[in-house]
Amino acid sequence: MKPTDLRGILQYIPKFRDRVFVVSVDGAIVSDENFSNLLLDFAVLRSLNIRVALVHGAASQIASMALERGIEPSDLDGTEPVDAATLDLALTAANRLTHEILEGFAANGLRGVSTNAVTAHPRGIIDGTDYQFAGKTERIDLGHLESLLAQGSIPVIPPLGFDGEGNTYRVNSDDLAREVAVRLRATKLIYVTTRDGLIRNGEVIRQIPNGELDQILENEPGSLEPEQLAKARNSAAACQSGIPRVHLINGSVHEGLLAEVFSNTGIGTLVYANEYRQIRPAKKSDLGSILALTKNAIESAELMDRSLTDIEANVAEYYLFEIDGNPVGCFSLTVFTEANVAELGSVCVSAAHENQGIGRKLVEYAEKLGRDHGLARLFVLSTQTFKWFQSKAGFSEGTLDDLPEARRVPAEESGRKSKVLLKPLE
């Protein structure tokens, strides 16, 4: 699916209409040649009545300005002590970036407003070190931001905070974006970076629950890229604070923001609260999804062809694995009460979600259902995937004589010569 495919977008519109997305853009992305395309993505979001708040960083610009002026900055991102000279760089860089963003919004027919909605206080002295002008967010003016969003404007929030005495502090944009998202009860927090996602041991993590990310941060922080630790911590913390989805994407990818938001595969990393995935019983309205999921397997003769009428008549036997409300896998479970066994069939996963452990989760769920019903075992009839069931799902080979009579006769008459695979449930 192309990210701009209207059919793909339409299924998400009811979920996202009038919801709030907080987008955090690294300073390096504002200077990227693709930033103008990213602004077009913002225009699409606003045209769909999605409310957007933008938080931007400035580390890249501070580094460039420091080099030009021959200054050694004490900090780039607001996590280390910030001296007066570095604060001056941060003020100039942040204000210039905010202006560039507002210019870009104007060119795309968007209304943006620079805000001073962040009240901050100094980080103070930590372990004997005075952090000077490095600040920590104390309060977000929620009413001000909500008013701007209700008017159709995009609040543009620089990585700066102010105290009641008129002092300015440099705050970390990753932390700030999380704070803003939590206060606005955002549906999504999106970090737009120069990387393809959250990288662990050299590979991009595509999807991860916040609890698992917490474990990595606690036990194996070295497996993550050092410069991404702040975003990783904020992503997990955001989910813990009620943000359902946090995305980390590469802002240099054309239409990347739309591809991440309007597809269930995305282009970057998704950190999700644990309710993100679920397996549920199928309904009659899911018939089209079941046919679509099993289509390729039927065409390659992995599965026996079943008509729409047959599936509809037995829809109560089907279960769907969903990601963000979109079916990406299925299976059927047919119980033979007299023999106290069940047939596991139609185990399918969409091509875009293969090799993610979904097939095994489907089988494990079927086993749970079987145990809940007090069944003695499951059986599978397979012509091409029997090795997977044996090596990955713990089934062993049996014979036709192991099947209940009501299933043995049709299996013999089908001519498919399927292998019989069994798994006890005790």
C-alpha positions in Angstrom: 0.0 0.0 0.0 1.3 3.4 -0.9 1.3 5.7 2.1 -1.0 8.2 0.3 -3.4 5.5 -0.9 -6.8 6.9 0.1 -8.2 3.5 0.8 -5.5 2.9 3.3 -6.0 6.3 5.0 -9.8 6.0 5.2 -9.8 3.2 7.8 -7.8 5.4 10.2 -9.8 8.6 9.9 -12.6 7.7 12.4 -9.9 6.7 15.0 -7.9 9.9 14.7 -10.4 12.6 13.9 -10.1 15.4 16.6 -7.4 13.5 18.4 -4.0 15.1 19.3 -0.7 14.1 17.8 2.5 15.6 19.3 5.3 15.6 16.8 8.9 16.1 18.0 11.3 17.1 15.2 15.0 17.1 15.7 16.8 20.2 14.6 18.7 18.3 11.9 15.5 17.4 10.2 14.3 21.0 10.0 17.5 21.6 7.9 17.0 18.5 5.8 15.9 18.9 2.2 12.9 16.6 2.9 11.5 19.0 5.5 9.3 20.7 3.0 7.7 17.3 2.2 7.2 16.7 6.0 5.2 20.0 6.1 2.9 18.6 3.4 2.3 15.6 5.7 1.3 18.0 8.4 -1.1 19.6 6.0 -2.7 16.2 5.3 -3.1 15.5 9.0 -4.8 18.9 9.6 -7.1 18.4 6.6 -8.3 15.2 8.3 -9.1 17.1 11.5 -6.2 15.7 13.4 -4.8 18.2 15.9 -1.1 18.6 15.8 1.4 20.2 18.2 5.0 20.5 17.2 8.1 20.4 19.5 11.4 21.0 17.9 15.0 20.5 18.9 18.1 22.7 18.0 21.2 20.6 18.8 22.4 20.5 15.2 22.0 24.2 14.7 23.7 25.0 18.0 26.7 22.9 17.0 27.0 24.6 13.6 26.7 28.1 15.2 29.3 27.2 17.8 31.7 26.1 15.1 31.1 29.4 13.1 31.8 31.5 16.2 34.7 29.4 17.5 32.9 28.6 20.7 33.0 25.3 22.5 29.4 24.7 23.7 29.0 23.3 27.1 25.9 21.3 25.9 24.0 20.6 22.8 20.7 19.1 23.8 19.9 20.4 27.3 21.0 17.4 29.3 24.3 18.7 30.4 25.3 22.0 32.2 24.5 25.0 30.0 26.7 28.1 30.4 25.7 31.6 29.4 27.4 31.5 26.0 25.7 28.2 25.1 22.3 29.6 26.2 22.8 32.5 23.8 23.5 30.0 21.0 20.4 28.0 22.0 18.2 31.1 22.0 19.4 32.2 18.6 19.2 28.7 17.1 15.8 27.9 18.5 14.2 31.2 17.5 15.6 30.9 14.0 14.2 27.4 13.7 10.8 28.4 15.0 10.7 31.2 12.4 11.7 28.7 9.6 8.9 26.3 10.7 6.3 29.1 10.7 7.4 30.2 7.3 7.0 26.6 6.0 3.5 26.4 7.6 2.5 29.7 5.9 3.7 28.3 2.5 1.5 25.3 3.0 -1.6 27.1 4.2 -1.2 26.1 7.8 -1.6 28.3 10.8 1.3 27.9 13.3 1.8 29.8 16.5 5.0 30.1 18.5 4.3 29.7 22.2 5.8 30.4 25.6 3.6 27.7 27.2 6.5 26.0 29.0 7.4 27.1 32.5 10.7 25.7 33.6 13.1 25.9 36.6 16.8 25.3 36.7 18.0 21.8 37.1 20.1 23.1 39.9 23.2 21.4 41.4 23.4 17.6 40.7 26.1 15.5 42.2 28.1 18.7 42.9 27.7 20.1 39.4 25.9 23.3 38.7 23.8 22.9 35.6 23.4 26.7 35.3 20.9 27.5 32.5 19.9 23.9 31.8 16.2 23.7 32.7 13.5 21.2 33.7 9.9 21.5 32.7 7.8 22.6 35.7 4.4 23.3 34.0 2.7 23.2 30.6 0.1 25.9 30.0 -2.5 23.3 29.0 -5.3 25.8 28.5 -3.3 27.9 26.1 -2.3 24.9 23.9 -5.8 23.5 23.9 -7.1 26.8 22.8 -4.7 27.0 19.9 -5.5 23.4 18.8 -9.3 24.1 19.0 -8.7 27.1 16.7 -7.0 24.9 14.1 -3.5 26.3 14.8 -0.4 24.2 15.3 1.5 25.2 18.4 5.2 25.4 17.7 7.1 24.8 21.0 10.9 25.5 21.0 13.2 23.7 23.5 13.1 26.6 25.9 11.3 27.3 29.1 10.7 30.4 31.2 10.3 31.1 34.8 8.2 33.7 36.6 11.1 36.2 36.7 11.7 36.3 33.0 14.7 33.9 32.9 15.1 31.5 30.0 16.4 27.9 30.3 17.4 25.4 27.7 15.3 22.2 28.1 15.7 18.9 26.3 13.2 18.6 23.4 12.8 14.8 23.9 11.7 15.3 27.5 9.6 18.3 26.6 7.7 16.5 23.8 6.8 13.7 26.3 5.6 16.2 28.8 3.5 18.0 26.2 2.0 14.7 24.9 1.1 13.5 28.4 -0.5 16.9 29.4 -2.5 17.0 26.1 -3.5 13.3 26.5 -2.2 12.8 23.0 -3.1 9.7 20.9 0.4 9.6 19.5 3.8 10.9 20.3 6.0 10.9 17.2 9.8 11.5 17.3 11.1 12.5 13.9 14.8 11.9 13.8 17.7 11.2 11.4 17.6 7.5 12.1 15.3 4.8 10.7 14.0 3.9 14.1 15.2 2.7 17.5 18.3 0.7 16.8 19.3 -2.3 18.9 22.5 -4.3 18.2 22.7 -2.7 14.8 19.1 -3.5 13.7 15.9 -1.4 13.7 13.3 -2.5 16.3 10.0 -2.4 14.4 7.5 -2.9 17.2 8.1 -3.3 20.9 5.8 -3.1 24.0 6.8 -0.5 26.5 7.4 -3.2 29.2 9.9 -5.0 27.0 11.7 -1.7 26.3 11.8 -1.0 30.0 13.6 -4.3 30.5 16.1 -3.5 27.8 16.8 -0.1 29.3 17.3 -1.6 32.7 19.3 -4.7 31.8 20.9 -4.1 28.4 21.1 -0.3 27.7 24.3 -0.9 25.9 22.4 -2.7 23.1 20.8 0.6 22.1 22.5 3.4 20.2 23.9 5.8 22.9 22.4 8.9 21.2 19.0 7.2 21.2 18.8 6.4 24.9 16.9 9.6 25.8 14.3 8.9 23.2 14.0 5.3 24.2 13.5 6.3 27.9 10.9 8.9 27.0 9.1 6.5 24.7 8.7 3.9 27.4 7.8 6.6 30.0 5.2 8.1 27.7 3.4 4.8 27.4 3.5 4.3 31.1 1.9 7.8 31.5 -1.0 6.9 29.2 0.2 7.6 25.6 -1.0 4.5 23.6 1.6 4.8 20.8 5.0 6.3 20.4 6.7 6.3 17.0 10.3 6.9 16.0 10.8 7.6 12.3 13.3 8.9 9.8 12.3 12.4 8.8 14.4 12.1 5.6 12.0 9.6 4.1 9.5 11.0 1.6 5.9 10.8 3.0 7.4 8.9 6.0 5.1 10.5 8.5 2.0 9.5 6.6 3.4 6.0 6.0 3.9 5.6 9.7 0.5 6.9 10.8 -1.7 5.5 8.1 -0.5 1.9 7.8 -0.2 -1.0 10.3 3.4 -1.7 9.2 4.9 1.8 9.3 8.5 2.7 8.4 10.1 3.1 11.8 9.8 1.9 15.4 6.5 1.7 17.3 6.6 1.5 21.1 3.1 0.6 22.2 1.2 0.1 25.4 0.4 -3.6 25.9 -3.2 -3.4 24.6 -1.9 -2.7 21.1 -2.1 -6.4 20.0 -5.0 -8.7 20.6 -6.6 -11.9 19.4 -10.3 -11.9 19.2 -13.2 -14.1 17.8 -14.1 -13.2 14.2 -17.5 -11.7 13.3 -19.4 -11.8 10.0 -18.1 -8.3 9.2 -14.6 -9.9 9.2 -15.3 -12.3 6.3 -13.4 -10.1 3.8 -10.4 -10.0 6.1 -10.3 -13.7 6.5 -10.5 -14.2 2.7 -7.8 -11.7 2.1 -5.5 -13.3 4.7 -5.9 -16.8 3.4 -5.9 -15.9 -0.3 -2.2 -16.4 -1.0 -2.0 -19.6 1.0 -5.0 -21.0 -0.9 -3.5 -20.0 -4.3 -0.2 -21.8 -3.4 -2.2 -24.9 -2.2 -1.0 -24.5 1.4 -4.6 -24.3 2.5 -7.7 -26.0 1.2 -10.0 -23.6 -0.6 -13.0 -22.5 1.3 -15.9 -20.6 -0.1 -17.3 -17.4 1.3 -20.5 -19.3 2.2 -18.5 -22.0 4.0 -16.5 -19.4 6.0 -19.6 -17.5 6.8 -21.4 -20.6 8.1 -18.4 -21.4 10.4 -17.3 -17.9 11.2 -17.6 -18.7 15.0 -14.6 -21.0 14.6 -12.3 -18.2 13.4 -10.0 -15.9 15.4 -8.2 -12.8 14.2 -4.9 -11.3 15.4 -5.1 -7.5 15.2 -2.5 -4.8 15.2 -4.0 -1.4 15.9 -7.4 -2.7 15.0 -6.3 -4.2 11.6 -6.4 -8.0 11.1 -3.0 -9.4 10.2 -3.4 -13.0 11.1 -6.0 -15.7 11.6 -6.7 -19.3 12.5 -9.7 -21.6 12.9 -10.5 -24.1 15.6 -13.0 -26.8 14.9 -14.0 -28.9 17.9 -14.9 -32.6 17.6 -16.7 -33.0 20.9 -17.1 -36.8 20.7 -13.4 -37.4 20.3 -12.5 -34.5 22.7 -10.1 -33.0 20.2 -10.0 -30.0 17.9 -8.6 -29.2 14.4 -6.4 -26.2 14.1 -6.7 -24.8 10.6 -6.3 -21.7 8.4 -3.2 -20.5 10.3 -2.2 -17.4 8.2 -0.2 -14.3 8.7 -0.1 -11.4 6.3 3.1 -11.1 4.3 4.0 -7.8 5.8 4.0 -9.3 9.3 5.8 -12.6 8.7 8.8 -13.5 10.9 7.5 -11.6 13.9 6.4 -14.5 15.9 2.7 -13.9 15.2 2.1 -17.5 13.9 3.4 -18.9 17.1 1.2 -16.6 19.1 -1.8 -17.8 17.1 -1.0 -21.5 17.8 -0.4 -20.7 21.5 -3.7 -19.0 21.8 -5.4 -22.0 20.1 -3.8 -24.3 22.6 -5.1 -22.1 25.4 -8.6 -22.3 24.0 -8.3 -26.0 23.8 -7.2 -26.3 27.4 -10.0 -24.0 28.5 -12.5 -26.4 26.8 -10.8 -29.4 28.5 -9.7 -30.9 25.1 -7.1 -33.7 25.0 -5.2 -32.5 21.9 -5.1 -30.5 18.8 -4.4 -31.8 15.3 -3.4 -30.1 12.1 -3.6 -31.4 8.5 -0.7 -29.9 6.4 0.8 -30.4 3.0 3.5 -27.7 3.0 3.9 -26.1 6.4 4.3 -29.3 8.5 8.0 -28.6 9.2 7.0 -25.3 10.8 4.4 -26.9 13.0 6.9 -29.6 14.1 10.0 -27.3 14.7 8.3 -24.1 15.9 5.0 -25.2 17.4 5.9 -28.5 19.0 3.6 -30.8 16.9 4.6 -34.4 16.1 3.6 -36.5 13.2 0.7 -38.9 13.5 -1.5 -40.9 11.0 -5.0 -40.7 9.7 -6.1 -43.2 12.3 -5.4 -40.6 14.9 -8.2 -38.4 13.5 -11.8 -38.5 14.6 -13.9 -40.4 12.1 -15.8 -37.3 11.1 -12.6 -35.8 9.9 -10.7 -38.9 8.7 -13.1 -39.7 5.9 -13.1 -36.2 4.3 -9.3 -36.2 4.6 -9.0 -39.5 2.8 -11.4 -38.4 0.1 -9.8 -35.0 -0.5 -6.7 -36.6 -2.2 -4.4 -33.9 -0.7 -2.4 -36.5 1.2 -1.9 -34.1 4.1 0.4 -35.0 6.9 -1.3 -35.4 10.2 0.3 -33.4 13.1 -0.7 -33.8 16.7 -0.1 -32.0 20.0 -1.4 -33.1 23.4 -2.8 -30.4 25.6 -2.4 -32.0 29.1 
